[in-house]
Amino acid sequence: MTVSTHSPQALARRQQRLDMLAAAALRALAGDKTLAFRLRHAWRQGAALLWMAPHLRSEEGDGLATYRAIADGLAMRETSTEPAHDAHAPNEWQEPLARVLYEWFWQLRAESLAPEHWPGVRANLAAHFSRWTLAYHDSLLIDTELGLLVFSVVQMVWSGMNHRSPPDVVQDTMEATRAGMAPLLGGFFRELVRSRDDAPRFCAAAAALARTVAGKMTEAEEAAGQLPKGRRDPGNFFLWLDRDPPHEQTLPLAAAGDSRSWERQRRQYHVFTHEFDRELHPASLVRPALLAEYRRLLDQHLHALNLPVSRLGRALGRRLAQPRRHGWHFEQESGRIDARHLPRVITSPEERHIFKREADPPQVDACLTVLIDISGSMKTHAETVALWADIWCRMAAVAQVPIEVLGFTTGAWNGGQARRAWLRAGQPPDPGRVAERMHYIYKSARESKAHSRNAIAALLKLDHYREGLDGEAVQWACQRQVQHGAARRVLLVFSDGCPMESATQGANDEFYLDNHLKEVVARETASGAQIIGVGLGLDLAPFYPVSVSLEPEEVLLAKSFFEVLAHIDVRVWPR
């Protein structure tokens, strides 16, 4: 059956693809690996960034050109941070209109400062602003006095910043408004243009212009009876900056917040006791006969899936290979066909020396880790989890990449012996983690796929699934990668939810484990690891700046594996 390109699934995939491309552009241009783009919003370490200007909003159905321009615009905004901006900014609660206009002017300045050696960025920004201009011009907003006023002011600021004129049809529409504004606002516009390269001076002029225009808008609204005096309509002209994370989304967004206990502990993760922590090989905890039955079940399902594992493995190898090419060996009996020697086949059919091989083929110096959340909510997906891990092992074998399959859970529900030790100690406040940590090694990097086949099947043992300490698990997995000594470290975290351990959260607060996970991901990413959150029916963007969300019924489809592969960075290695 053919899936319509307009089906919810197809639209969701399209949106994820656009978000991924926008995120890549945003991180590259801004030089900040912590930036992400999800759900038509930019994010940094789990917090949604504010839209800097209404013309950078995206709507359902927007294409790649719009998303690339938005990413370019936000990148320019991120690279133009100045202390003067906050010093001169109108208060967003006392002067909301002025603050919106001020931020808009600042964004237009940032875009105008795109370097000459980025002609693509400059072209993207100019084309997008032109599209937005014509769309606004054709809307009903242009027929209102206030709508035309805002439109004219923004067009004049953009023209001054970029030394370009708006389209003729736009100039004709706003000519009367522009002429009427000249006596009052002309001096502000000239000062903005003259001070573009002087941030403090520009900010002072932008704040003055924003307050003046906001005052005229308020006067006009009150005079027309559109608003009771002293009140404002937050939906007017879609000008208001977003202050909350987006609610409109394809998959649920993982909940995250700030922990007071984390702050009281000076952002340091504490563990009440390590006495009951364990690191085990789970295959040793399952009866051999039962483990063999689990393995037989997985093999049946793998055969039914009929996935192109070899193709997926080659794609993985290409993402991780170091492309070091130092020439070719010619006249070989195998390799790539050398077109220059094909005539030899015609004149001498027995000729076999028509191939060439790279003198130094690409090499893979990387370590891949699959880290699996073995919490209670994952029980219903245990079979999917085991198959997913097994397929990645097969892909890694094709790519000749060392791979580890690790799992994390707790030794007991609600803290177990660690919590009881805390209770006996008198329940000291802010104890940190009060649970039995359990780390499972299903496959180590030095084990072959054949040797670990049965061990991976232990993922089907449901009584291992309890609660999750995600931050410690990510740190543990990254430490094991460092010990392996590979040049590249890629970690895939497979989970369906937020960190959750009831005893620890009860003894501290709800978001204590969340804050620790964010801190670990940021630290390990800064140290060189690439960490990708793979959400099972959940968007993990608040915790993992690089993340992909998969519907449970699509996890084992080939396109889902390719989607995860697309998030693995392709590095440029020195020759």
Secondary structure per residue as TSV (DSSP state, phi and psi in degrees):
chain	resnum	aa	ss	phi	psi
A	1	M	-	360.0	134.0
A	2	T	-	-84.7	132.0
A	3	V	-	-88.0	125.7
A	4	S	-	-62.1	143.3
A	5	T	T	-69.6	-10.3
A	6	H	T	-104.6	8.2
A	7	S	S	-69.9	156.2
A	8	P	H	-55.0	-38.2
A	9	Q	H	-65.7	-43.9
A	10	A	H	-65.7	-41.1
A	11	L	H	-65.1	-37.8
A	12	A	H	-64.4	-43.4
A	13	R	H	-63.6	-41.0
A	14	R	H	-61.6	-43.1
A	15	Q	H	-64.2	-41.8
A	16	Q	H	-62.5	-39.3
A	17	R	H	-63.7	-44.7
A	18	L	H	-63.3	-41.9
A	19	D	H	-61.5	-41.6
A	20	M	H	-63.9	-44.7
A	21	L	H	-66.3	-41.5
A	22	A	H	-63.4	-40.4
A	23	A	H	-63.2	-42.7
A	24	A	H	-61.4	-44.8
A	25	A	H	-64.7	-42.3
A	26	L	H	-62.6	-46.4
A	27	R	H	-65.5	-40.9
A	28	A	H	-66.3	-45.6
A	29	L	H	-73.0	-39.4
A	30	A	H	-82.0	-15.6
A	31	G	T	66.9	32.2
A	32	D	-	-130.3	108.7
A	33	K	T	-70.8	-14.7
A	34	T	T	-83.0	-7.6
A	35	L	E	-79.5	145.0
A	36	A	E	-140.7	166.5
A	37	F	E	-137.6	110.4
A	38	R	E	-138.6	143.0
A	39	L	T	56.8	38.6
A	40	R	T	64.2	23.7
A	41	H	E	-133.1	152.1
A	42	A	E	-88.7	145.3
A	43	W	E	-132.8	151.3
A	44	R	E	-137.5	114.8
A	45	Q	T	50.4	47.3
A	46	G	T	88.5	-8.0
A	47	A	E	-107.1	131.4
A	48	A	E	-72.9	129.1
A	49	L	-	-80.3	149.2
A	50	L	-	-73.9	142.6
A	51	W	-	-66.2	132.3
A	52	M	S	-85.8	-15.7
A	53	A	-	-163.8	145.2
A	54	P	G	-58.3	-30.6
A	55	H	G	-71.0	-8.3
A	56	L	G	-97.0	6.0
A	57	R	-	-70.0	148.9
A	58	S	-	-115.3	156.6
A	59	E	-	-125.5	163.8
A	60	E	T	-55.6	132.5
A	61	G	T	93.1	-7.4
A	62	D	-	-61.8	146.7
A	63	G	-	-97.7	-171.3
A	64	L	H	-61.7	-38.8
A	65	A	H	-59.8	-41.3
A	66	T	H	-65.7	-46.3
A	67	Y	H	-64.7	-39.0
A	68	R	H	-65.9	-40.3
A	69	A	H	-66.0	-40.0
A	70	I	H	-63.2	-44.0
A	71	A	H	-60.9	-43.2
A	72	D	H	-61.7	-43.9
A	73	G	H	-64.5	-44.0
A	74	L	H	-67.2	-34.6
A	75	A	H	-64.1	-42.6
A	76	M	H	-63.8	-37.4
A	77	R	H	-63.7	-42.5
A	78	E	H	-67.4	-31.6
A	79	T	T	-87.2	-1.3
A	80	S	T	-114.3	26.3
A	81	T	-	-63.3	130.8
A	82	E	-	-138.4	138.5
A	83	P	H	-56.6	-31.9
A	84	A	H	-62.5	-27.8
A	85	H	H	-59.9	-51.8
A	86	D	H	-70.1	-31.6
A	87	A	H	-65.3	-33.9
A	88	H	H	-101.1	-7.3
A	89	A	-	-65.6	131.0
A	90	P	-	-62.4	149.1
A	91	N	-	-65.1	126.9
A	92	E	T	-67.9	-22.4
A	93	W	T	-91.8	-36.5
A	94	Q	T	-83.5	-32.9
A	95	E	S	-131.2	66.4
A	96	P	H	-62.7	-42.1
A	97	L	H	-64.1	-45.9
A	98	A	H	-61.5	-38.1
A	99	R	H	-65.9	-41.4
A	100	V	H	-61.7	-47.9
A	101	L	H	-62.8	-41.8
A	102	Y	H	-59.1	-48.4
A	103	E	H	-62.7	-36.7
A	104	W	H	-64.0	-46.3
A	105	F	H	-61.2	-41.7
A	106	W	H	-62.6	-40.6
A	107	Q	H	-63.8	-42.9
A	108	L	H	-62.6	-38.9
A	109	R	H	-61.9	-47.2
A	110	A	H	-58.1	-42.4
A	111	E	H	-66.3	-36.7
A	112	S	H	-68.0	-18.2
A	113	L	T	-91.3	8.9
A	114	A	-	-57.2	128.7
A	115	P	-	-61.0	152.6
A	116	E	T	-62.6	-30.0
A	117	H	T	-82.2	9.6
A	118	W	-	-115.9	62.9
A	119	P	H	-62.7	-32.0
A	120	G	H	-64.7	-41.9
A	121	V	H	-63.4	-45.5
A	122	R	H	-62.0	-41.3
A	123	A	H	-66.8	-41.3
A	124	N	H	-59.7	-46.2
A	125	L	H	-65.3	-43.1
A	126	A	H	-65.2	-43.1
A	127	A	H	-65.4	-39.9
A	128	H	H	-67.2	-42.1
A	129	F	H	-64.7	-35.9
A	130	S	H	-64.8	-41.4
A	131	R	H	-63.0	-44.0
A	132	W	H	-63.9	-40.8
A	133	T	H	-58.9	-48.4
A	134	L	H	-68.2	-35.7
A	135	A	H	-65.6	-43.4
A	136	Y	H	-63.6	-42.9
A	137	H	H	-61.1	-34.2
A	138	D	T	-87.5	-2.7
A	139	S	S	-88.3	172.2
A	140	L	G	-71.9	-18.2
A	141	L	G	-61.8	-30.5
A	142	I	G	-70.1	-16.6
A	143	D	G	-85.2	-4.0
A	144	T	S	-102.2	152.9
A	145	E	H	-61.6	-44.5
A	146	L	H	-69.6	-41.0
A	147	G	H	-60.7	-41.8
A	148	L	H	-68.1	-36.8
A	149	L	H	-61.8	-50.9
A	150	V	H	-61.5	-45.1
A	151	F	H	-57.8	-46.2
A	152	S	H	-65.5	-42.7
A	153	V	H	-60.9	-47.2
A	154	V	H	-64.0	-41.2
A	155	Q	H	-62.7	-39.7
A	156	M	H	-68.9	-38.2
A	157	V	H	-65.7	-45.4
A	158	W	H	-61.7	-43.8
A	159	S	H	-61.1	-43.8
A	160	G	H	-65.2	-40.4
A	161	M	H	-67.2	-34.1
A	162	N	H	-108.3	-1.9
A	163	H	T	55.3	42.5
A	164	R	-	-135.1	153.0
A	165	S	-	-98.9	145.8
A	166	P	-	-65.6	167.5
A	167	P	-	-56.5	153.0
A	168	D	H	-57.2	-41.1
A	169	V	H	-64.1	-32.0
A	170	V	H	-72.7	-42.1
A	171	Q	H	-61.1	-40.3
A	172	D	H	-63.1	-39.7
A	173	T	H	-66.9	-39.8
A	174	M	H	-100.6	8.4
A	175	E	H	-58.6	-47.3
A	176	A	H	-65.4	-41.6
A	177	T	H	-64.1	-42.9
A	178	R	H	-62.6	-40.8
A	179	A	H	-65.0	-37.8
A	180	G	H	-70.4	-28.6
A	181	M	H	-80.3	-22.2
A	182	A	H	-53.5	-47.9
A	183	P	H	-62.3	-36.0
A	184	L	H	-86.6	-39.1
A	185	L	H	-112.0	-9.2
A	186	G	H	-55.5	-41.9
A	187	G	H	-63.4	-37.9
A	188	F	H	-64.4	-43.8
A	189	F	H	-61.3	-43.6
A	190	R	H	-64.0	-38.7
A	191	E	H	-67.6	-37.8
A	192	L	H	-60.0	-46.7
A	193	V	H	-64.1	-45.7
A	194	R	H	-66.0	-28.0
A	195	S	T	-103.8	14.9
A	196	R	T	-53.7	-39.0
A	197	D	T	-91.0	4.3
A	198	D	-	-119.4	94.9
A	199	A	H	-57.4	-50.7
A	200	P	H	-59.5	-42.3
A	201	R	H	-66.2	-42.0
A	202	F	H	-61.8	-44.6
A	203	C	H	-61.7	-40.9
A	204	A	H	-62.3	-43.5
A	205	A	H	-68.4	-39.9
A	206	A	H	-64.9	-41.1
A	207	A	H	-64.0	-41.7
A	208	A	H	-64.7	-43.7
A	209	L	H	-64.8	-43.1
A	210	A	H	-61.2	-43.9
A	211	R	H	-66.9	-37.5
A	212	T	H	-66.8	-47.2
A	213	V	H	-65.6	-41.7
A	214	A	H	-61.2	-39.0
A	215	G	H	-63.4	-42.9
A	216	K	H	-64.2	-38.0
A	217	M	H	-65.4	-43.3
A	218	T	H	-64.1	-43.3
A	219	E	H	-60.5	-42.8
A	220	A	H	-66.3	-40.4
A	221	E	H	-63.4	-46.5
A	222	E	H	-67.7	-38.5
A	223	A	H	-66.1	-35.6
A	224	A	T	-82.3	-5.3
A	225	G	T	75.0	17.1
A	226	Q	S	-74.3	-25.5
A	227	L	S	-138.5	138.7
A	228	P	-	-61.8	144.3
A	229	K	T	-57.6	133.5
A	230	G	T	88.0	-1.3
A	231	R	-	-116.3	163.7
A	232	R	-	-138.2	154.5
A	233	D	-	-98.0	111.0
A	234	P	T	-68.4	-11.0
A	235	G	T	-95.7	-2.9
A	236	N	G	-60.3	124.8
A	237	F	G	60.6	18.6
A	238	F	G	43.6	38.5
A	239	L	-	-88.6	-17.2
A	240	W	-	-76.4	134.8
A	241	L	-	-70.1	141.5
A	242	D	-	-68.5	129.6
A	243	R	-	-109.0	-8.1
A	244	D	S	-126.2	154.7
A	245	P	-	-58.5	154.0
A	246	P	-	-65.9	145.3
A	247	H	-	-99.8	-23.1
A	248	E	-	-85.1	115.5
A	249	Q	-	-155.6	157.5
A	250	T	S	-77.4	-46.5
A	251	L	S	-120.2	153.7
A	252	P	-	-57.4	144.0
A	253	L	B	-93.3	132.1
A	254	A	-	-57.8	132.5
A	255	A	-	-76.0	139.4
A	256	A	-	-148.9	154.8
A	257	G	-	-161.2	-173.4
A	258	D	-	-97.2	139.9
A	259	S	-	-103.7	122.4
A	260	R	H	-69.2	-37.1
A	261	S	H	-62.6	-40.0
A	262	W	H	-60.0	-41.9
A	263	E	H	-67.7	-41.5
A	264	R	H	-62.9	-30.5
A	265	Q	T	-88.2	16.5
A	266	R	T	56.7	40.3
A	267	R	T	56.6	32.0
A	268	Q	-	-114.7	129.4
A	269	Y	-	-78.7	129.2
A	270	H	-	-113.1	148.1
A	271	V	B	-124.0	122.0
A	272	F	S	-64.9	-42.2
A	273	T	-	-155.1	140.6
A	274	H	-	-98.5	3.0
A	275	E	T	-58.4	-34.3
A	276	F	T	-105.9	9.6
A	277	D	-	-73.8	143.9
A	278	R	E	-140.8	150.1
A	279	E	E	-127.8	114.9
A	280	L	E	-131.3	160.8
A	281	H	-	-97.3	107.6
A	282	P	G	-63.1	-23.6
A	283	A	G	-59.4	-29.6
A	284	S	G	-72.5	-11.8
A	285	L	G	-98.6	1.3
A	286	V	S	-118.1	137.4
A	287	R	-	-57.4	136.0
A	288	P	H	-52.8	-41.6
A	289	A	H	-64.7	-40.4
A	290	L	H	-68.5	-38.5
A	291	L	H	-63.9	-40.2
A	292	A	H	-64.0	-37.1
A	293	E	H	-66.7	-41.1
A	294	Y	H	-58.7	-43.6
A	295	R	H	-64.1	-40.6
A	296	R	H	-63.6	-40.3
A	297	L	H	-63.3	-44.6
A	298	L	H	-62.2	-42.1
A	299	D	H	-62.0	-38.9
A	300	Q	H	-61.2	-46.0
A	301	H	H	-68.6	-37.7
A	302	L	H	-62.2	-41.5
A	303	H	H	-62.9	-39.1
A	304	A	H	-69.9	-31.1
A	305	L	H	-66.3	-36.0
A	306	N	-	53.5	48.1
A	307	L	-	-78.9	148.3
A	308	P	-	-78.8	70.5
A	309	V	H	-61.0	-39.9
A	310	S	H	-62.0	-43.3
A	311	R	H	-64.3	-42.9
A	312	L	H	-63.1	-40.5
A	313	G	H	-64.2	-41.6
A	314	R	H	-64.5	-37.7
A	315	A	H	-64.0	-39.5
A	316	L	H	-62.3	-43.9
A	317	G	H	-60.7	-39.1
A	318	R	H	-66.5	-34.1
A	319	R	H	-68.8	-28.6
A	320	L	H	-106.5	-8.9
A	321	A	E	-73.3	151.6
A	322	Q	E	-95.6	109.3
A	323	P	-	-79.0	75.5
A	324	R	-	-97.0	109.2
A	325	R	-	-119.2	123.5
A	326	H	-	-122.3	30.9
A	327	G	-	109.9	-169.9
A	328	W	E	-131.8	152.9
A	329	H	E	-98.8	121.1
A	330	F	E	-98.8	168.9
A	331	E	E	56.4	46.7
A	332	Q	E	-97.0	161.5
A	333	E	S	-87.1	-7.9
A	334	S	S	-151.7	165.2
A	335	G	S	124.8	-143.2
A	336	R	E	-91.6	143.9
A	337	I	E	-66.0	130.9
A	338	D	-	-94.6	107.1
A	339	A	G	-59.2	-26.1
A	340	R	G	-64.1	-24.8
A	341	H	G	-103.5	5.9
A	342	L	H	-61.9	-34.9
A	343	P	H	-57.7	-24.5
A	344	R	H	-61.5	-33.0
A	345	V	H	-65.1	-33.9
A	346	I	H	-72.1	-45.9
A	347	T	H	-77.8	-28.0
A	348	S	-	-140.6	88.4
A	349	P	T	-57.1	-23.0
A	350	E	T	-83.3	-4.3
A	351	E	-	-65.5	130.3
A	352	R	-	-118.6	-10.0
A	353	H	-	-89.3	62.2
A	354	I	-	-119.6	17.0
A	355	F	E	-113.5	164.1
A	356	K	E	-135.1	151.0
A	357	R	E	-132.5	146.1
A	358	E	E	-63.6	135.9
A	359	A	S	-64.7	-35.2
A	360	D	S	-138.2	86.3
A	361	P	-	-64.8	159.2
A	362	P	-	-56.0	141.2
A	363	Q	E	-117.1	150.3
A	364	V	E	-106.3	114.2
A	365	D	-	-121.0	76.3
A	366	A	E	-147.9	161.2
A	367	C	E	-130.5	130.1
A	368	L	E	-112.9	133.5
A	369	T	E	-125.5	131.9
A	370	V	E	-105.2	113.1
A	371	L	E	-107.8	121.9
A	372	I	E	-113.5	132.1
A	373	D	E	-76.1	112.3
A	374	I	-	-106.4	58.5
A	375	S	B	-96.2	168.9
A	376	G	G	-57.7	-35.6
A	377	S	G	-68.3	-16.6
A	378	M	G	-85.8	-6.4
A	379	K	G	-55.2	-42.9
A	380	T	G	-66.1	-17.4
A	381	H	G	-109.5	16.1
A	382	A	H	-57.2	-42.9
A	383	E	H	-65.0	-43.9
A	384	T	H	-60.8	-42.4
A	385	V	H	-59.8	-48.0
A	386	A	H	-64.4	-42.8
A	387	L	H	-64.5	-41.8
A	388	W	H	-60.7	-45.5
A	389	A	H	-64.7	-41.9
A	390	D	H	-63.3	-41.2
A	391	I	H	-64.8	-40.4
A	392	W	H	-63.7	-34.8
A	393	C	H	-64.5	-41.2
A	394	R	H	-66.1	-41.3
A	395	M	H	-61.6	-44.0
A	396	A	H	-63.6	-35.4
A	397	A	H	-64.0	-40.3
A	398	V	H	-64.7	-42.6
A	399	A	H	-78.7	-8.0
A	400	Q	T	57.9	46.0
A	401	V	-	-112.5	127.5
A	402	P	-	-62.4	136.1
A	403	I	E	-134.4	143.0
A	404	E	E	-117.1	142.6
A	405	V	E	-118.6	114.2
A	406	L	E	-123.1	156.1
A	407	G	E	-135.8	156.2
A	408	F	E	-138.3	140.0
A	409	T	E	-159.5	-161.3
A	410	T	E	-121.8	160.0
A	411	G	S	-77.6	-14.3
A	412	A	S	-160.3	160.9
A	413	W	G	-76.0	146.6
A	414	N	G	55.4	42.4
A	415	G	G	91.7	-36.8
A	416	G	T	63.5	-138.7
A	417	Q	H	-64.8	-32.7
A	418	A	H	-63.4	-42.6
A	419	R	H	-65.5	-40.2
A	420	R	H	-63.7	-35.2
A	421	A	H	-65.2	-38.8
A	422	W	H	-64.7	-41.1
A	423	L	H	-62.8	-42.7
A	424	R	H	-64.5	-27.4
A	425	A	T	-80.8	0.6
A	426	G	T	94.3	14.1
A	427	Q	-	56.4	57.1
A	428	P	-	-59.1	144.6
A	429	P	S	-70.2	154.7
A	430	D	S	47.5	58.4
A	431	P	-	-78.6	-10.5
A	432	G	-	78.8	-149.5
A	433	R	B	-69.0	127.4
A	434	V	-	-126.1	57.1
A	435	A	S	-143.4	161.0
A	436	E	-	-84.3	110.8
A	437	R	E	-78.8	135.1
A	438	M	E	-128.4	119.0
A	439	H	E	-114.7	129.5
A	440	Y	E	-111.1	138.0
A	441	I	E	-110.8	103.5
A	442	Y	E	-84.7	-34.8
A	443	K	E	-152.2	127.4
A	444	S	-	-89.4	164.4
A	445	A	T	-63.9	-27.4
A	446	R	T	-90.7	-7.0
A	447	E	S	-86.0	144.1
A	448	S	-	-78.0	162.7
A	449	K	T	-61.7	-40.5
A	450	A	T	-63.6	-38.9
A	451	H	T	-69.3	-26.8
A	452	S	T	-103.9	7.5
A	453	R	H	-56.1	-50.8
A	454	N	H	-69.0	-35.3
A	455	A	H	-61.8	-39.6
A	456	I	H	-64.3	-32.4
A	457	A	H	-63.7	-17.7
A	458	A	G	-64.9	-11.9
A	459	L	G	-63.5	-15.7
A	460	L	G	-83.5	-4.5
A	461	K	-	-77.9	101.1
A	462	L	G	-71.7	-25.0
A	463	D	G	-76.0	0.7
A	464	H	G	-82.6	-16.7
A	465	Y	-	-84.6	113.7
A	466	R	B	-131.8	-98.7
A	467	E	-	-126.2	172.7
A	468	G	B	-128.9	134.7
A	469	L	-	-115.8	79.6
A	470	D	H	-62.4	-43.1
A	471	G	H	-60.5	-46.4
A	472	E	H	-64.3	-36.1
A	473	A	H	-66.6	-44.2
A	474	V	H	-62.0	-42.7
A	475	Q	H	-62.5	-42.6
A	476	W	H	-62.4	-46.6
A	477	A	H	-62.2	-40.6
A	478	C	H	-67.9	-38.2
A	479	Q	H	-62.8	-39.3
A	480	R	H	-65.1	-36.8
A	481	Q	H	-64.9	-40.9
A	482	V	H	-60.6	-41.1
A	483	Q	H	-63.6	-28.7
A	484	H	H	-68.3	-31.0
A	485	G	T	84.0	15.1
A	486	A	-	-75.2	154.3
A	487	A	S	-69.5	-33.2
A	488	R	E	-118.5	142.1
A	489	R	E	-129.1	117.9
A	490	V	E	-121.4	127.5
A	491	L	E	-122.2	122.6
A	492	L	E	-104.0	118.6
A	493	V	E	-103.8	115.5
A	494	F	E	-103.9	113.0
A	495	S	E	-150.8	159.2
A	496	D	S	-117.2	14.2
A	497	G	S	-171.6	-172.6
A	498	C	-	-83.4	163.6
A	499	P	-	-54.8	136.8
A	500	M	B	-150.8	116.1
A	501	E	-	-147.3	111.4
A	502	S	H	-61.7	-40.8
A	503	A	H	-65.7	-45.5
A	504	T	H	-64.5	-42.5
A	505	Q	H	-68.6	-33.9
A	506	G	H	-69.7	-35.4
A	507	A	H	-81.7	-18.3
A	508	N	S	-117.4	-96.0
A	509	D	-	-163.0	178.3
A	510	E	T	-59.9	-38.0
A	511	F	T	-104.5	15.8
A	512	Y	H	-61.3	-49.5
A	513	L	H	-68.2	-33.6
A	514	D	H	-59.9	-47.1
A	515	N	H	-63.6	-37.1
A	516	H	H	-66.0	-42.1
A	517	L	H	-60.4	-44.9
A	518	K	H	-59.7	-43.1
A	519	E	H	-64.3	-42.2
A	520	V	H	-65.1	-46.1
A	521	V	H	-60.6	-44.3
A	522	A	H	-62.9	-43.0
A	523	R	H	-68.1	-45.9
A	524	E	H	-69.7	-34.5
A	525	T	H	-64.1	-42.6
A	526	A	H	-63.3	-26.9
A	527	S	T	-84.3	-1.4
A	528	G	T	116.6	-7.8
A	529	A	E	-79.2	142.6
A	530	Q	E	-101.7	116.8
A	531	I	E	-112.2	124.2
A	532	I	E	-119.7	120.7
A	533	G	E	-85.6	123.6
A	534	V	E	-108.4	105.2
A	535	G	E	-88.3	126.8
A	536	L	E	-92.3	96.5
A	537	G	S	72.0	15.6
A	538	L	S	-150.1	141.4
A	539	D	B	-87.4	115.7
A	540	L	-	-93.8	16.1
A	541	A	T	-54.9	-34.2
A	542	P	T	-60.9	-21.8
A	543	F	T	-107.0	-33.5
A	544	Y	-	-121.8	109.3
A	545	P	S	-54.7	-32.3
A	546	V	S	-107.4	115.0
A	547	S	E	-150.8	158.2
A	548	V	E	-138.3	139.1
A	549	S	E	-108.4	133.1
A	550	L	E	-124.1	135.1
A	551	E	-	-69.9	138.9
A	552	P	G	-52.9	-38.1
A	553	E	G	-76.4	-7.8
A	554	E	G	-113.8	2.1
A	555	V	T	-58.0	-39.1
A	556	L	T	-95.1	12.4
A	557	L	S	-83.2	149.2
A	558	A	H	-58.5	-38.8
A	559	K	H	-63.4	-29.5
A	560	S	H	-69.5	-39.0
A	561	F	H	-65.5	-42.1
A	562	F	H	-63.0	-34.4
A	563	E	H	-65.7	-42.1
A	564	V	H	-65.1	-42.4
A	565	L	H	-58.1	-36.6
A	566	A	H	-64.2	-20.7
A	567	H	T	-85.7	-9.9
A	568	I	S	-79.0	124.3
A	569	D	-	-60.9	141.3
A	570	V	-	-98.7	111.4
A	571	R	-	-87.6	147.7
A	572	V	-	-95.1	115.0
A	573	W	-	-98.3	149.7
A	574	P	-	-67.4	146.5
A	575	R	-	-74.1	360.0
